[in-house]
Structures are given as C-alpha cells and as structure tokens.
Amino acid sequence: MVLAGTPIGNPLDAPPRLAQLLATADVVAAEDTRRLRRLTTALGVEPRGRVLSYHEHNEDARTDELVQRAADGATVLVLTDAGMPTVSDPGYRVVVAAVAAGVKVSTAPGPSAVLAALAVSGLATDRFCFEGFLPRKAGERASTLAALADERRTMVFFEAPHRLADSLAAMAVAFGAQRPAAVCRELTKTYEEVVRDGVGALGGWASGLAKIGEVTLVVAGAPKVAVSPRERVDEVLALVADGERLKDAVARVAERDGLRKRELYDLAVAART
C-alpha cells in the first residue's frame, strides 16, 4: 500500500513518481474521483487499475477491501485531493488497519500545505506543531486556544475561509492581539496570497475577505518569559521534598527555564539552611 502526496494547487508540482504510480497501481483509492480525473488529465496519464472513491463517508466500508487487496499482493495507491493522506484527510483508518494486518505501508512524498505555509510565513521553523482544524463551535474553539496559549512552538492550523475571521478573533483573545501570524491562501495557485501581521489585525483584514480559497494559518509560539533563579527556588525545593536529589532538581528546572545551574543551586542551598 502506498500513500501518495498530490499537488496542493499547481499540478506541475506533482513528482514524476506520482504519475508512474497512477499508471501502474492495481487499485487507486481517491478521495474524489472527479478531481482525480482532472489530475490525471493534467499529468497525461491514464490509471491502469481499478479506481475507487475513498472518503470520510465510506472509509469504514472500504477499508477492509483495500487492506485485503494489498495483502493479496496488489499495489494499492491511496491519495486525497491535495497534500498527504491522513493529514486532516482520509487515510488514517486504512493505515491503522494495514499495519494491524501486517501489510507494508510506504509513501510517495509530495507537496504539503503545512510545510509550504511554514516556510513562507517568516516565523520560526525550528520547532512547530500541527493543530489541524479548530472546533467550529465558539466555546470549544476558545477552550482549545486557551490550552495552546503557552505553546512555545510555532503552530500551524487549517481553516475554512468563512471561519477565518472568527478564529483569528478568538486567537486575539487567547494569545493577545499582537501575536505574530501569517495567513497563507491558495498556496501554489494563481491567486496565492500570504499576509503577515498580528492576529488582531489579521482578524480585521479577514472580515472583509472573500469566503473562498484554501487557508493555512501559521501562528508564532508564546514568547519565552524571563524568570530569575530566585523565582524557581520554591519549585526546586518542592521537587527535593518529593524525593528528587537537589542536583537533579536544579538541573531540570535550570535547563527548562534557561537559568544558570550554579546560581540556582546556591540559592536552593541557602534557602534550606
């Protein structure tokens, strides 16, 4: 079984291996067979194998069939409308079932909206997390963002264009209006647009935006708050009271907060006497 990445916009981004797999696979499981047809036409390739629809509404019914075909030796190609299967797209269930059945699962990497948006965002890329789509209900969305308020890594979200303004407004409440972000729309397509600003300003901009186009939202992580070693002495002593060695407790807290271990150690010793 092969999971294949498909172009997120421009069909010219399709790797040569995708065309080869489409032409030779015994089974092609596609999220939308009509969009698959547009892709194969653009690539100038005709699938040789059986083409099946495989989407969120029929995953349960089709998964066993796909796994069995792969177990029998068929090359089963799984792809979605854009990007990698399983990443906010169908595919996760069939991978889990295939692994459980001992069926080999490999990938033909391709374009990724997550990495493309992260690369052009102008925000830190050394550490990041993908949060997918935010909840649609306002209360659930607010709770999710509140839990992410102290996340230090750059965050990447997918969002529907008609919910973008509301999500940015909720981020302004949870993260502060000045938290840097980048709205990436229609990546690799004709009307590609990347707008960078604080989430508050972006929310105002998005309120007048046409409610069309694929959106990937990149948001800076929480800034590091400087603390003094003296502020962490009580935490170190609490760890020691729980049975941890003083040296180990100091090392753990100092490394986490970027403090000098010797200074924190001396303060902790003085506080114990």
FENFEN-V356349 format. One record per pair of residues at least 12 apart in sequence whose C-alpha atoms are under 7 Angstrom apart, sorted by the first residue. I is the first residue (numbers start at 0). J is the second residue. If there is no record, write none. Layout:
i=<I:I>
j=<J:J>
//
This chain:
i=<0:0:0:0:0:0:0:1:1:1:1:1:1:1:2:2:2:2:2:2:2:3:3:3:3:3:3:3:3:3:4:4:4:4:4:4:4:4:5:5:5:5:5:5:5:6:6:6:6:7:7:7:7:7:8:8:8:9:9:10:10:13:14:18:18:21:22:22:22:22:23:23:23:24:24:24:24:24:25:25:25:25:25:25:26:26:26:26:26:26:27:27:27:27:27:27:27:28:28:28:28:28:28:28:29:29:29:29:29:29:30:30:30:30:30:30:31:31:32:34:54:55:62:66:66:66:69:70:82:82:82:82:83:87:112:113:116:116:116:117:120:120:122:123:124:126:126:127:127:127:128:128:128:128:129:129:129:130:130:130:131:131:132:132:132:141:144:144:145:148:148:148:149:150:150:151:151:151:152:153:153:153:154:154:154:154:155:155:155:156:156:156:157:157:157:158:158:159:159:160:160:160:160:160:161:163:164:164:164:167:167:167:167:168:168:170:171:171:176:176:176:177:177:177:178:178:178:179:179:179:179:179:180:180:180:180:180:180:180:181:181:181:181:181:181:181:182:182:182:182:182:182:183:183:183:184:184:184:184:185:185:185:228:228:228:229:232:232:232:235:235:236:249:249>
j=<69:74:75:76:103:104:105:75:76:77:104:105:106:107:76:77:78:84:105:106:107:17:76:77:78:83:106:107:108:109:78:82:83:84:107:108:109:110:78:80:81:82:83:109:110:81:82:109:110:81:82:110:111:112:186:187:188:187:188:38:41:109:109:42:44:46:44:45:46:47:46:47:48:47:48:74:75:76:47:48:49:73:74:75:48:49:50:74:75:76:48:49:50:51:75:76:77:50:51:52:53:76:77:78:51:52:53:77:78:79:52:53:54:78:79:80:52:80:52:80:89:89:93:93:96:97:102:102:109:110:111:112:111:131:215:155:183:215:217:217:181:217:219:153:153:152:153:152:153:154:152:153:154:155:154:155:156:154:155:156:156:157:156:157:158:169:170:173:173:173:174:221:221:220:221:220:221:222:220:218:219:220:217:218:219:220:216:217:218:215:216:217:214:215:216:214:215:213:214:210:211:212:213:214:210:205:202:205:206:198:199:201:202:199:202:198:198:199:197:198:199:197:198:199:197:198:219:196:197:198:218:219:195:196:197:198:217:218:219:193:194:195:196:216:217:218:194:195:214:215:216:217:214:215:216:212:213:214:215:212:213:214:258:262:263:266:263:266:267:248:249:267:263:264>
//
